């Protein structure tokens, strides 16, 4: 729904300058291709200390690449906001003008500019949401690649141990077929990870306007911290209703519509809610075209359009509140699954710790220990996945609240 009005209203805004002014050059400079600092491949381990601890993740056998380029989540968000293709297009179409900035034309120009600013803000907010979702998905795959490499090393050690035990006469030490099958599956997983990482890099570079000649991989540099405090859905709704650009645009239109801006506001409304076009076109015929400023019918039309805006605003506020509550519920569910994943990880870790004690004491538990370590690594990979899902849910919640890209002076 929100994507529809973003596209539809651009045409209306771009057509509002006819007869009043000559557009000047766009005020926002065209961004240069972004360049990231070169970095070693060191990824901070996620921090879930508010729930439980997560062990350090190694960096054995990194994926082959020309190089890695460090990128934080905040840098990702800012680059996405600055390089939003739709946001920049809207800003260019609603740039301030240089002539006839007085009277009716000045009022029309103000509506056009403010509407463009709010719509561009919404476009940038959505672009930032998409970029951050890719960022945390990339972080997930990079962390999982470390766990997978450790799993392959551990499985190879288990297969060697099995061969030694068979040489010593232990025929039922382990199922060789199952181990070989598992080894093949791990290699397949590594191939899928490499492909996924390459794809996510290409998509993220495109959104962030990073130089296409950059051959290295983006390396997410943030340490993910799972917060202990819950997200209050009602507080999130109140904040979102206050900040969302699509709602503030409607509030702005309701406060600025008058005899001078009536036709301009109508065009913006048609972009926001196309079904209103039929109603607006039929009522336009009732107002004398040559007497827009003195006709009592024109004044009635202003009141009618303001009522339409108020009704549309109330409808959009209900939709926004529903979106925010849904996002908050998904945030809460995702964080609970992180806690469950942590418990599962701790269970396997305790088992490995006990087996290591027995092994150091001289007990013949090396086979069980190797298997336990593989299960622990699987639980760690699952936990990484749950953490990434929670971060993506967090991004979605902030996007629906309009928090990812600020107004940048909109409406001022």
Residue, then its C-alpha position, 0 to 999 in steps of 0.5 A: x500500500x505504501x509503495x503505491x502512493x510513492x509512485x503515483x504521487x510523483x507524476x502529480x508533483x512533477x506537473x505542478x510547476x506548469x505556468x508558475x515557474x522555471x525549475x532550478x537545478x536540483x539542490x541535493x548534489x549527485x552522490x559520488x560513488x561510495x568508497x569503504x575503508x579496507x579491512x582485515x577479515x575480523x567479524x565481531x561475534x554477536x553479543x547476547x549477554x543480556x540473555x546468555x553468552x555466545x562463544x567466540x566464532x573463529x575465522x578458519x578457512x575464509x571464503x576466497x575473495x579479492x579483499x574485504x571492505x569494512x561496513x557498519x550498520x550505521x554506515x549502511x543506513x546512511x549510504x542507503x538514505x543518501x543514495x536512494x534512487x527514488x528519493x533522489x528522483x523525487x527531490x530533483x522533481x520538487x526542487x525550489x524555483x527561482x521565479x514568481x515566488x509570490x502570491x498563489x504561485x508561492x503557495x502552490x510552490x510550497x505545497x509542491x516542495x513540502x509534499x516532495x520532501x515527505x515523499x522522498x523521506x518515505x522512499x529513503x526510509x524504505x531503501x534503508x530498510x531494504x539495505x539493512x535487511x541485506x546487511x544483516x542477512x550478509x552478516x548471518x551468512x558470513x558468521x555461518x561460513x565460519x561455523x561451517x568451516x569449523x564443522x568441516x574440520x571437526x567432521x574430518x577429525x571424526x572420520x580419521x578417528x573412526x578409521x583408527x578405531x576400525x584399524x584397532x578392531x572397533x567395527x561399530x565405531x561410527x557409520x562411515x556412510x553417514x559421515x561421508x554423506x554428512x561431509x558432502x552435505x557440508x560442502x554443498x552448504x559451503x557452496x550455497x553460502x558462497x553463492x548467497x554471499x556473492x548475491x547479497x554483496x551485489x544487491x547491497x552494493x547496488x543499493x548503496x551506490x558502491x563502485x561497481x568496480x569494487x571486486x571485494x566482499x563487504x564485511x559487516x563490522x557490527x557486533x550484534x547486541x541482543x537487548x534485554x528490554x522488550x519493545x512496547x507495541x503501544x509506545x512504538x505505535x505512538x512514536x510511529x504515528x508522530x514520525x511517519x512521513x506518509x502521515x505527516x504529508x497528509x497533515x501538511x496537506x490538510x493545513x495548507x489547502x485553501x483557494x490558492x492551493x486547492x488544485x495542487x492538493x487535489x493532484x497530490x491526493x489523487x496520487x495518494x489515493x487514486x479512487x479519489x480521482x472520480x470524486x474530484x473530477x466530478x466536483x471540479x465541474x461545479x466550481x466556476x473556473x474563472x472565479x476560484x478565489x471568490x466563489x462560495x462553491x470554491x470555499x465549499x470545495x476547500x472544506x470538502x477536500x480538507x474533509x477528504x484528507x482528514x478521512x484518508x489520514x484516519x484510515x492511514x493511521x489505522x493501517x500504520x498502527x496495525x503495521x507497527x503492532x505486527x512488526x512489534x509482535x514479530x520483534x518480540x517473537x524473534x527475540x524469544x527464539x534467540x533465547x530458546x536458541x541460546x538454551x539449546x546451545x547451552x545444553x550442547x555446550x554443557x554436554x561437550x564440557x562434560x565429555x571433555x572432562x571425561x576425555x582428559x581423565x582418560x576415559x574412552x569418549x573421544x568419539x562421543x566428544x567429536x560428535x558432541x562438538x559437531x552438534x554444538x556447532x550445529x546449535x551455534x549455526x542455528x543461534x546465529x540464524x535466530x539472531x539475524x532474524x531478530x535483527x531483521x525484525x528490528x529493522x522492519x519495526x524501525x522502518x514501519x515507525x519511520x525511524x531509519x531516515x530523518x526528515x532532513x528539514x522536511x516541512x521547515 
